[in-house]
């Protein structure tokens, strides 16, 4: 599928899965789509499984955005705990569109956790709470990190994935590689069969000479990378220049920026240091992944002057990394030189980068996809010096090999559907999607917003009325919870969640007609009062409200979470 076709499918408002081999412009396509949305005052949330991946699109980690801590797996009790967080209510009430990048590294448990949280916060049984979901990534690349073997390893194996009814966009045109020989090797890896020609070509690059003196070295382990970078810096007989970042905002928010990006608090450079840019700035002449060498330091402000691997001379100025709150206001910034030492980096950190040349050691590969990611960082085979290769290096997960043809087939069908639609019908669908997202469709307002964005003064989305208010308005007409659920077209579980939100907002609101029968209520009340008396700290979050899980356990699992929730609405 071409990028233009995929962009049209995105604009139409469908849930979409963007995939394709490395270098086909998945991230670039997402940039085009987010720009299109922001010009129409629609603001997507962008998340990724790691801070490095999130930084490529200016997003957050999944764990941070969904307040998961270090959890992958959650239960209803934990979601109840999150429902009490006002900042999350604000965040998710405004959420209309979620972009999930680097999906290959997202486990099925984490994917399902996002779905569960959004359903509960949005008060609807629709997948992911009814928001448009755009997923991007390549399952041939790095898989989720797991300490123990799992039967289901990938996000696409979850029920939540199937429920989204995703339109698949398999991008095929390669923009990173300009060498058919390298493309042939990568395609071989994706097919699961390395041809003799590819083997011979890789063998010819063993410790091969490169066109540059100091290529970036890719290793599988952090210890190797840190050791090499420090050793190489120490070898340089030149004066050290220390660059300490400047920052504004709370310590907690500053720490979030460091965790979600490659920026360093302290960066030591010397003349001759091999570096890599960690920020996109096309106007200044570099992107995330551009490599070079420190040629000198400016006599005026002592900032580094870098000669890139392609020969361009760049005086490097400070760049800003920022953290925004839910209304788009910047609440923390870090200003630092957008460089890191780059004699060596890990393959994991290289995912998403484009390197001019690389020395790659795959002799200690321990995970499927590592070799593919490493080799796909470079533009052509002449930019490869291969230091070692073990049997794991060129393997991909056999399950991904099995489903790849089905993914391509789904993409072909999506192309047929997109091309069969008239231009008039397509434009109407796009306009309806933007209206549904709360954006603007008038040309004058779009042009105004483009000017605002260019001037650094974008508008921000307005607060969206929560869906539980619709439930509140139907309570007078509904004698039972079942009838209320029927009137709203929602499940009982969702309706119970709405009632809890209504009571929190309006404690005096009369909902006594939904009080459970005496026997059930007394049973739950007895368990609740006993737990309240025991006052065990693990049973109470910061807000002091009793968690549901200990009540469920105290009742030996004989009373469901929904019934417990209803009873607790009437326990003072």
Residue pairs with C-beta under 8 A, 6 or more apart in sequence:
1 20
1 169
1 170
1 171
1 172
1 411
1 414
1 415
2 171
2 172
2 173
3 25
3 28
3 29
3 32
3 171
3 173
5 169
5 415
5 418
5 419
6 16
6 18
6 29
6 169
6 171
7 29
7 32
7 33
7 36
8 418
8 426
9 16
9 167
9 169
9 414
9 418
10 16
10 18
10 29
10 33
10 134
10 169
11 33
11 36
11 430
11 433
12 418
12 426
12 429
12 430
12 433
13 132
13 429
13 430
13 432
13 433
13 436
13 437
14 132
14 166
14 167
15 127
15 132
15 133
15 134
15 164
15 165
15 166
15 167
16 133
16 134
16 135
16 166
16 167
16 168
16 169
17 103
17 135
17 136
17 166
17 167
17 168
17 169
18 26
18 29
18 30
18 134
18 135
18 136
18 137
18 169
18 171
19 26
19 136
19 137
19 138
19 139
19 168
19 169
19 170
19 171
19 407
19 411
20 26
20 138
20 169
20 170
20 171
20 172
21 138
21 140
21 174
21 186
21 187
21 190
21 376
22 138
22 140
22 141
22 176
22 186
22 372
22 373
22 376
22 377
23 174
23 175
23 176
23 177
23 354
23 376
24 171
24 172
24 173
24 174
24 175
24 176
25 171
25 173
25 175
26 136
26 137
26 138
26 171
27 56
27 57
27 101
27 136
27 352
28 175
29 136
29 171
30 46
30 57
30 99
30 101
30 134
30 136
31 57
33 134
34 44
34 46
34 57
34 99
37 43
37 44
37 97
37 437
37 439
38 449
38 453
38 458
39 446
39 449
39 450
39 453
40 434
40 437
40 439
40 440
40 441
40 446
40 449
41 438
41 439
41 440
41 445
41 449
41 459
41 461
42 96
42 97
42 434
42 437
42 438
42 439
42 461
43 94
43 97
43 328
43 460
43 461
44 96
44 97
44 98
44 99
44 134
45 59
45 60
45 65
45 91
45 95
45 97
45 98
45 99
46 54
46 57
46 58
46 59
46 60
46 99
46 101
47 54
47 59
47 60
47 61
47 62
47 65
47 66
47 98
47 99
47 100
47 101
48 54
48 56
48 57
48 59
48 60
48 61
48 62
48 100
48 101
48 102
49 61
49 62
49 102
49 105
49 106
49 110
49 144
50 61
50 102
50 105
50 348
51 61
51 259
51 260
51 261
52 261
52 262
52 348
52 349
52 351
52 352
53 101
53 102
53 105
53 351
53 352
54 60
54 61
54 101
54 260
55 260
55 261
55 262
55 288
55 321
56 101
56 288
56 352
57 99
57 101
59 65
59 99
59 101
60 260
61 259
61 260
62 68
62 100
62 106
62 110
62 114
63 69
63 70
63 71
64 256
64 260
65 91
66 113
66 114
66 117
67 82
67 85
67 88
68 74
68 110
68 113
71 78
71 113
72 107
72 109
72 110
72 113
73 109
73 113
74 113
74 116
74 117
75 549
76 116
76 548
76 561
77 547
77 548
77 549
77 552
77 561
79 116
79 117
79 120
80 547
80 548
80 565
81 541
81 547
82 88
82 117
82 120
82 121
83 89
83 120
83 121
83 497
83 500
83 501
84 541
84 543
84 545
87 326
88 121
89 121
89 466
90 326
90 463
91 326
92 117
92 118
92 121
92 122
92 129
93 121
93 463
93 464
93 466
94 326
94 461
94 463
94 464
95 118
95 122
95 129
95 131
96 131
96 132
96 436
96 437
96 438
96 461
96 464
97 131
97 132
97 133
97 134
97 437
98 114
98 118
98 128
98 131
98 132
98 133
98 134
99 134
99 135
99 136
100 106
100 114
100 133
100 134
100 135
100 136
100 137
101 136
101 137
102 136
102 137
102 141
102 351
102 352
103 135
103 136
103 137
103 139
103 155
104 137
104 138
104 139
104 140
104 141
104 142
104 143
104 144
104 154
104 369
105 137
105 141
105 142
105 143
105 144
105 145
106 137
106 144
106 155
107 144
107 146
107 150
107 153
107 154
107 155
108 152
108 153
108 154
108 155
108 157
108 158
108 161
109 158
110 144
110 155
111 155
111 158
111 160
111 161
112 158
112 159
112 160
114 128
114 160
115 127
115 128
115 158
115 160
115 163
116 160
118 128
118 129
118 131
119 125
119 126
119 127
119 128
119 129
119 494
120 129
120 494
120 497
121 129
122 129
122 130
122 131
122 467
123 129
123 466
123 467
123 468
123 471
123 490
123 494
123 497
123 498
123 501
124 130
124 467
124 490
124 494
125 490
125 491
125 493
125 494
127 133
127 160
127 163
127 164
127 165
128 160
128 164
132 433
132 437
133 164
133 166
135 155
135 166
139 154
139 156
139 397
139 400
139 403
139 404
140 189
140 190
140 369
140 372
140 396
140 397
140 400
140 404
141 351
141 369
141 372
141 373
142 347
142 348
142 351
142 367
142 369
142 370
142 373
143 153
143 154
143 367
143 368
143 369
143 397
144 153
144 154
146 153
152 158
153 397
153 399
154 399
154 400
155 161
156 403
167 414
167 417
168 407
168 410
168 411
168 414
169 411
169 414
170 407
170 408
170 410
170 411
174 183
176 354
176 376
176 379
177 183
177 186
177 376
177 378
177 379
177 380
178 379
178 380
179 379
179 380
179 381
179 382
181 201
181 380
181 381
182 375
182 378
182 379
182 380
182 381
182 384
184 195
184 197
184 198
184 201
185 194
185 198
185 201
185 202
185 375
185 381
186 372
186 375
186 376
188 194
188 195
188 198
189 371
189 372
189 375
189 394
189 396
190 372
190 396
190 401
190 404
191 401
192 396
192 398
192 401
194 394
201 381
202 386
202 389
205 381
205 384
205 385
205 386
206 386
206 387
207 385
207 386
207 387
208 384
208 385
208 386
209 385
210 357
210 359
210 382
210 383
210 384
210 385
211 357
211 382
211 383
212 309
212 356
212 357
214 274
214 293
214 343
215 291
215 355
215 356
215 357
215 358
215 359
215 383
215 385
216 274
216 276
216 291
216 342
216 343
216 344
216 345
216 350
216 355
216 357
216 358
216 359
217 225
217 228
217 343
217 344
217 345
217 358
217 359
217 360
217 361
218 344
218 345
218 346
218 347
218 350
218 358
218 359
218 360
218 361
218 374
218 377
219 225
219 228
219 344
219 345
219 346
219 347
219 361
219 364
220 346
220 347
220 361
220 362
220 364
220 365
220 366
220 367
220 370
221 346
221 364
222 346
224 344
224 361
225 344
225 345
225 346
228 343
228 344
229 341
229 342
229 343
229 344
232 273
232 274
232 341
232 343
233 268
233 270
233 273
233 341
233 343
236 270
236 271
236 272
236 273
238 270
238 271
238 272
239 270
239 271
240 268
240 269
240 270
241 268
241 269
241 270
241 297
241 302
241 304
242 266
242 267
242 268
243 266
243 267
243 268
243 269
243 336
243 337
244 265
244 266
245 263
245 264
245 265
245 266
245 334
245 335
245 336
246 318
246 334
246 335
246 336
247 254
247 257
247 332
247 333
247 334
247 335
248 332
248 333
249 323
249 331
249 332
249 333
250 331
250 332
253 323
253 331
253 332
254 332
254 334
256 323
256 332
257 263
257 321
257 322
257 323
257 332
257 333
257 334
258 265
258 334
261 278
261 321
262 278
262 340
262 349
263 278
263 321
263 334
263 336
263 338
264 336
264 340
265 336
267 336
267 337
267 339
267 340
269 275
269 294
269 304
269 337
269 339
269 341
270 294
271 294
271 295
271 296
271 297
272 293
272 294
273 293
273 294
273 341
274 291
274 292
274 293
274 341
274 342
274 343
275 291
275 292
275 293
275 294
275 304
275 306
275 339
275 340
275 341
275 342
276 289
276 290
276 291
276 292
276 339
276 340
276 341
276 342
276 345
276 353
277 286
277 287
277 288
277 289
277 290
277 291
277 292
277 338
277 339
278 288
278 338
278 339
278 340
279 286
279 288
279 319
279 321
279 338
280 286
280 287
280 288
281 287
281 319
281 338
284 314
284 316
284 317
285 308
285 312
285 314
286 308
286 314
286 338
287 354
288 352
288 353
289 350
289 352
289 353
289 354
289 355
289 377
290 308
290 309
290 356
291 308
291 309
291 342
291 355
291 356
291 357
292 306
292 307
292 308
292 309
292 314
293 306
293 307
294 304
294 305
294 306
295 305
295 306
295 307
295 313
296 304
296 305
297 303
297 304
297 305
298 304
298 305
298 315
303 315
303 316
303 317
303 318
303 337
304 315
304 316
304 337
304 339
305 313
305 314
305 315
305 316
306 313
306 314
306 316
306 339
307 313
307 314
308 314
308 356
309 356
309 357
310 356
316 337
316 338
316 339
318 335
318 336
318 337
318 338
319 335
319 336
319 337
319 338
320 333
320 334
320 335
321 333
321 334
321 336
322 330
322 332
322 333
322 334
323 330
323 331
323 332
323 333
324 330
324 331
325 331
327 460
328 458
328 460
328 461
347 370
347 373
347 374
350 373
350 374
350 377
351 373
353 377
354 377
354 378
354 379
355 377
355 378
355 379
355 383
356 378
356 379
356 383
357 378
357 382
357 383
357 384
357 385
358 374
358 377
358 378
358 383
358 384
358 385
359 385
359 387
360 374
360 375
360 384
360 385
360 386
360 387
361 387
361 388
362 370
362 371
362 374
362 386
362 387
362 388
362 389
362 390
362 393
363 387
363 388
363 389
363 390
363 393
364 388
364 390
365 371
365 389
365 390
365 392
365 393
366 392
367 392
368 392
368 395
368 396
368 397
369 396
369 397
370 392
370 393
371 389
371 392
371 393
371 394
371 395
372 394
372 396
375 384
378 384
421 429
431 441
434 440
434 441
435 441
438 461
438 462
438 464
440 446
440 449
449 458
449 459
452 458
452 459
466 501
467 498
468 497
468 498
468 501
468 502
470 488
471 484
471 488
471 490
471 495
471 498
471 499
471 502
472 498
472 502
472 509
474 484
474 487
474 488
475 484
475 502
475 511
477 487
478 484
478 487
479 513
480 513
480 514
481 492
481 495
481 496
481 514
481 566
482 492
484 495
484 514
485 491
485 492
485 494
485 495
488 494
488 495
490 498
492 562
493 561
493 562
496 562
496 565
496 566
497 565
499 511
499 514
499 566
499 569
500 565
500 569
502 509
502 511
503 509
503 511
503 569
511 569
512 570
514 566
514 569
515 521
515 566
515 569
515 570
516 524
516 563
516 566
516 567
516 570
520 559
520 563
520 567
521 567
521 570
523 555
523 559
524 551
524 555
524 559
524 563
524 564
524 567
524 568
524 571
525 567
525 571
527 551
527 554
527 555
528 546
528 551
528 567
528 568
528 571
529 571
530 554
531 539
531 546
531 550
531 551
531 554
532 546
536 550
538 550
539 546
539 547
539 550
540 546
540 547
541 547
546 568
548 561
548 564
548 565
548 568
551 564
551 568
552 559
552 561
552 564
555 564
